């Protein structure tokens, strides 16, 4: 049941993470709206609400308002941006139409460049950034399974405390740091290590550790990202990036990466914002990134449309 004192929250995105956050926030009593462009997802959300499936198979559904029309959400003051990186520009244009002047859009997306695109449209005062390490698996339109506990790391922003409190009340582990950029690059290390290889090999995260060549390639990807970060003066959250990436693959061994899930659905991937971003940053910094460049090209070639 909705809590009358809980502020409404708009989720931009109807995929796995959008549904996970919508379900958890709705369960905590927040009125939740979801804006997206996926027709099947919107139809399911409108008909049945968002459904969260627990590890034991139990299911719980929560009502949400779902629409593809930005003006259906005019006057929103709190928004979570959870679309794929390649959809950020469109989401930013939509948010300009509906977010109040003193509102806040919080991006928790993968890859680099999302905050910058939002700021270009909304202004720095209305944009906050964070990084998430929790995962989710979309089982069907509007239906999600939580892929295990993780953490939400938020950068500081004067308008963020209310939304941070809402996320904590929804059961998420939330921490705030001064330098969210270091956290974003640390996550980029993990994404580059796991996502492209699992997508290309069509395997779960843990399978990378049992294949010697895949493990070597993963380490090479990590080493390149860490080298670019070091050249840019960015301090990562771990002393040994390769060990950190392998630790994540081990802890999420049964999980399917978001990039593999995208490919299986025939959807566009975030390779441009992950390996592509590493390659561009490497070129700017004078750091070679040949393994990331090949992964970028191979994943893009799988669909033939990127």
N, C-alpha and C positions, 0 to 999 in steps of 0.2 A: 504494500500500500504506500502511496506517495506520502512523503513527509511535507506538510504545509510550509515548514520553515526552510526546506531545502531549495536551493536555487536551481532553475532550469539549466540544462546543459545541452548544447548542440554538438553532435558527433558528425564530423564531415568524413564520410566514407562508410560503406556498408559491407566491407570485406571482413576477414577474420578478426583483426584487431578492433575494427569499428564495432563489430558485434560483441566482442568480449567486453570492451569498455562500457558499451551501452547496457549490457546485462548486469554487470557488476554495479554500475552507478544506479540503475533502476532498482536493483535489489536493496540498495542503501537508502531508497526513498526519493531519489531525485527524478523530477520529470525530465525525460530524455527525448530528444528529437534527433533524427538521422537524415542527413542530406546525401544523396548519391545519384549515380547515373545508370546503375546496373538494373535493368528492368525486372529481371527475375528476383533479385534481392529485394527491391522495393515492394514488389507484389507480395512476397512472403512476409516481410515485416508488417505491411499493412493488414494482411489477413490474420497472421498468427502472433505478431510481436516478435521479439528476439528471444531465441532459445539457447540456454546454456546447458551443455551436457557435461556432467561430472565424470570423473575417472571410473566410477562404478556403473556408469550407464544411465544414472538417473537424470531426469530432464526437468527444467523449470523455465517457463516462458514469462516474459514481461512485456506489457504494452508499451509501444513507442509511437511517436508521430514520425512518419517517413514520407519523403517527397523528393522529387528532382527539381522542384522550383524554389530558387533562392528566396523569393519574396514570401514564401510560406513561413519563413523563419525570421522575417524582418523584426528588428528590435532585440535580437539575441545579444547577450552580454558576455557569455562564456562559451567558447568553442574549442573542441579538441580536433586537431587536424590529423587524420589517420588514413588519408588516401595514399596511393602509391606515388613515388617521387615524380613520375612523369605526369601526374595529374595535378601537381601543386599549382601550376600557373592558372589553370582553370578554377581551382578551388579559391585561390586568392582573389580572382576577379569576382567570384560569387560572394565572397565574404565582404567585399567592399560595399555591396548592395544591402547587406543585412545586419552587419555588426554595428552596434551603437558606438558613438564617438569615443566613449571611455571604456569600451569593451576590450576583451582579450582573446586572442587566438593562440593556443598552445600547440606547437608542432611536436609530435613524438614519432616522426617518420624515420625511415631508414635513409642512409646515404647523406651526401653533402649537398648544400645549395637550397634546401627547402626554406630555411629561415630567411635567407636573403630574398627569395622570390616573394615571400609573404610581406616582408618589410617594404619591398619596392612598391607594393600595392596599398598596404595598410598603415605604414609608418612604424617606426621602432617602438613607439609607445603602446601599440596594440598587439605586439607579437612577443611571445616568450618561447623558449626552446627547451626541450628535454630529450632524454634518451631512455629507452626501455630495453630491458633484457628478458622480459617475459614473452612467451610465445603463445600462439593460438592456431588451431586447425579448423578451417571452415569445412564442416561436414556436408552442408547443403545450404541453399540460399536462406539467410537469416538464422542459421543454426551453427553454433561454434562449440568446440571443446578446448578448454584451457590446457595448454601444453606444459604447464609447470610454473611454479612461482619464480618471479624474477624481481627486479628492482626498477623503479622509476627515478631517474636522477634529473632534477630540474635546475636550470640556471636561475639566478636571482632576478626578480622583477617585482616592482612595487605593487602590481595588480594581481600577483599570482597567489597570495596566501589563501583566498577563498577556494580556488580551484584545487590547490594542493590539499587543503583540508577535505574537500569532497572525495578526492582520490584515496586519501588515507581512510576515510570513513567507509569507502567501498572495499577495503581490505587490501589495497596495494601497499607495498613497501616503498615509501617515498622519502627521498633525501634531497637536500638542496645544497648546491655548491656554487662557489664564485665563478669558476672557470668551466663552463659546460662544454667548451670547445675540446678540452682534453678528453672528456668523456665521450664526445661524439667521434673523435678519431680512434679512441680505444674500441668503440663498437664497430667502427669501419674495419679495423683489423680483423675482428671476429667474422663480420659479414663477408669480407673478401676471402677469408680462409675457408669458409663453409659453403656459402650460397652458390657460387658458380660451379664448383666441383660436384656438389650433390645434384645440381640441376643437369649438368652434362652427363653424369654417370647414372642418373635416375636411382639414387640410393638415399637411405636415411643418413643423418649426421654421423652416427657412430661408425657406419661402414667405412668412412674415410680412414679411420684409424687402423682398420684391418687390411687395408690394401697399401703395401709399401710405396708404390709409385704415387698414389693419390696423397698419401701422407707427406711425401717429399714435395709434391706440387703445392700442397696447402702451406707448408713451411716456407716455400719460396714466395708465395703470395704475401704471407705475413711479413716476411723480411723486407719486401719492397715497400709495403705500407709504412712499416716502422721507420725505414730509412727516409721516406718523404716527410713523415711527421718530425723526425729529428732535425732535418734540414730546415723545416719551417719553425723550429723552436717550440714544438708542441710536446709536452711531457705526457706520456701514456700512463695509464693507471696500473701498469704491471711492469716488473723488471724484465721478465722473459715473455715476449709476445707469443712466441711459438708454443710455449707451455700453456699460456693462457688460452689460446685458441683450441688447443687439444683438450684442455680441461672442459671447455664449453661443449665441444663435440662429444666428449665422454658423458657429461651430465645430461645432455639432450640426445643421447644415442638413438632413441626410437623416434625422434621427431623428424618430420619432413620440413626442410627449409622453405621459407616463403617463396623463394625463387623456383624451387621445384614444384610447389603447389601451383604457382602461376603457369608454368609450362604445361603441367598436366591439364589445366583448364583452358589451354590455348590462349592465355592472356599475355599481355605485354609484361616484361620483367623490369626490375630496377637495376639492371646491370650498368646502365648509363650513369646512375648516381652512386654506384659502388666502385667497380673496377674502372669505369670510365672516368670517374672523379679522381681516382688515384693517378691514372695516366696523365690527366690534365695538370694536376698539382705537381706531378713529377717533372713534366716538361717545364713548368714555370720555375721550379726549384733546381733544375739541372740534375735530377736524379733519375736514372734509367729504371723503367718499370715494364720490362718485356713480358713477364709472365702475366701480369694483370692485363696488358694489352691483348695478349692472345685470348685470355678468358673472355674479355669484353667482346672480341670479334666472334668467338665461337658461340657464345650464348646468343648474341644477336643473330648469327647465321642460322641457329636452330629454328627460329620463327620465320626468318627471311623478310621481316617487315620492320626491323629496328635499325 
